[in-house]
């Protein structure tokens, strides 16, 4: 595949006008090199408020219910797909022959086979394809990566993350924002834990094996909503993802960090709390010290949607692979598949 650069300024069309898609329009409106030119959604009534908000005062963005018509009319340089995962492969098949740069939300293409087919198609078309995997771009994880690199924690022993958003109880769980969550046959790992599979790899490197226990606690949904996942990494670190969408954690906004993290090393321990604060404790000490850093508390997750899209287009502008280039992102999905195999068979899965 040739490294096709993204020429700036560039024209962006967004497909999807749902709950999370609204964060993408906001992000593109603040990236100086980008120009939003179109909103595409099967529901034009849902698309119109976004077209008006992010267009010029006297010229709303063009709105479409058909992707092919949108491509022919506005001829975008980049298409951002924010629709549910079951639509991804078909949309990429339509877009890839016409556009050289595509960003696609996760869960990417619904399953690994569809994701691999989409990656292969884009390679044949010489079209860049990246996954909008935003959690690794949350500012606390970018700062934690710097702390790890500094060596102040020493040799790393273990990372653990406790997912506790508190939004999964009862018959109305998820209906306000993303009602399709209720019907997903694979839910917590496929939709949510995949974020931390990716973030653990960002912080600690490649995974060599996994073990999983999954549980459905809310009988009103189709998929699992609780999990205990154990990871081994090439560098010898052990990882634990302890996920439960029914419980909450100490935070004014449980959707800011979605939970709490600990990193334990030979020289000290790092703790991330629900306020996006990082606390450090030296080995042998009983005193925690807050690690000061700055971040933008805007919309979702410390403005991580903006940070993710900005990072992708900066890499493409420079002719580099993005951090979440789709061909590399497939590794996360292979790990996800291994998690489900482990839960089904009760066995450790080597990667």
Phi, psi and omega in degrees: 000131176287151179273085182285115181286155174267115182279129179259149355289158183230153184262129185245130169245134181251130176257117182116134180227034180274191185307304185283332178302330181299329178293329180292317178300316178301316181297313181297327181293344182251001176268113192303325185282349186260148175231112175292129183236345184200150170241130178234125179203148179295339180252098183295331178295328177284329182285327189300317179300323178291320178299322180285319183293321188254002171269183175288157183307323181252010183210086178301158174301150175296139180242142182217151170252355181236124185293318181298320177296320178299314181299316183291328186276312187257344177048065182288159173272334182218136175244130180250114184262116183241018184276169176301156193298330181295345180265350193298309186299315181297321179294318179297321178298326178284318189279319191304322179292347187245341187228136186269357182217121182229134169246138184228134178296167171252162358299127192288111173065013172085315177205173188293321182295318177293322178296316179297322178295320179294319178296316180296318178300313181295327176296319179294325182273358184057043180249128175291138179221122177234153177263134176281083178255097195267343187297320178299342179266001173298139191299330179292326178286326174297321179288321178298322177301319178295321179295317177301313182297332180290339178084004186288343176273350183072199177299129183276131179262313189205145168241140175220139176231130177252106178281120182215067182283341176069026183249012190247017182269142167079182186291337182264010182304129174072354187294329184293321185253307187223078187297335180294346174304326185295334187256002181287123182292330171243115190244288193299314181287311185296320185266325191244306184296337176305328176301317184275337167303313179293316183291320175301318179294322177300318184278325194236351179099196191283148179271135178254345179187158183217154171222146187214142166234127183239151182211143171254116181261327179266112184290351182276354179245165186273326188256183178287145176232009175220146181203150167236114182241131177246133182237145166245140182247156180303328182278004178094352179288147173255142179238144175230124169251113182250097189251134179206110184277356181272324180276160177247187176217172185287103180191148173292327180230103184290352177264003179290295177259345181069000179166200185228147182234148171231136170240123184243128181226177182296330185256354181170177182233140176247138178231128173256125180257184185284000177256010183074019179267141177251128179240139182240140175227124178289148177303132180088352180262155174255006186247127173268144176238134179285133176270114185277135172202162184250148177203165186258114181274079185234125178052248190256131165057046178067034178065035186286337178294314175300313183297321180295308182297321180296318179297318180298310185288331176294320177296314181293325176299323182271002180078018180258160169291141172287161178301326184248035175307137192299323182297328177278329181295337179305332178302320177301320182287328174295323176294317176304315179300320179294325177300312181292324176297319179298316180296323182287325186256346183071024184237156172290140181243115173283147179259000000 
